[in-house]
């Protein structure tokens, strides 16, 4: 009789062991299905093209650093609600960089709108000015590309327009 009781007490041990493995298999199945159904692992549609663009950008930045050009950005909200931007460009020795060809665009990081093209005009002494008729207060991103004598320099600046 004692032997039968001991055998009955031990019969549940293999069942618990199998049940534990079934729980592990079920959890793994859920994780595998979720993982394969959500992320393909492909970040960009054309990875080789993006890689080549990135390498070209890295090369441009390396060349840009050798120029040692410096710039400063000033922004001013005008009484009529417009915006005045002034870029001051200097070379490695601090001399004014005049004769730059500037292309620039202005965008808001909080809106998904097309960027605004800016026309910078030379003021002399390495200073260039652009004006916008109306702007909204908040953060703005300026992206500009300056070139002269076969050399180029790209900048990206974020600034804040204060409310009047």
Secondary structure as GFF3:
##gff-version 3
##sequence-region A 1 164
A	DSSP	alpha_helix	2	38	.	.	.	ID=ss1
A	DSSP	alpha_helix	47	67	.	.	.	ID=ss2
A	DSSP	beta_strand	70	77	.	.	.	ID=ss3
A	DSSP	beta_strand	83	90	.	.	.	ID=ss4
A	DSSP	beta_strand	101	107	.	.	.	ID=ss5
A	DSSP	beta_strand	116	118	.	.	.	ID=ss6
A	DSSP	beta_strand	121	124	.	.	.	ID=ss7
A	DSSP	beta_strand	127	132	.	.	.	ID=ss8
A	DSSP	beta_strand	138	148	.	.	.	ID=ss9
A	DSSP	beta_strand	151	161	.	.	.	ID=ss10
###
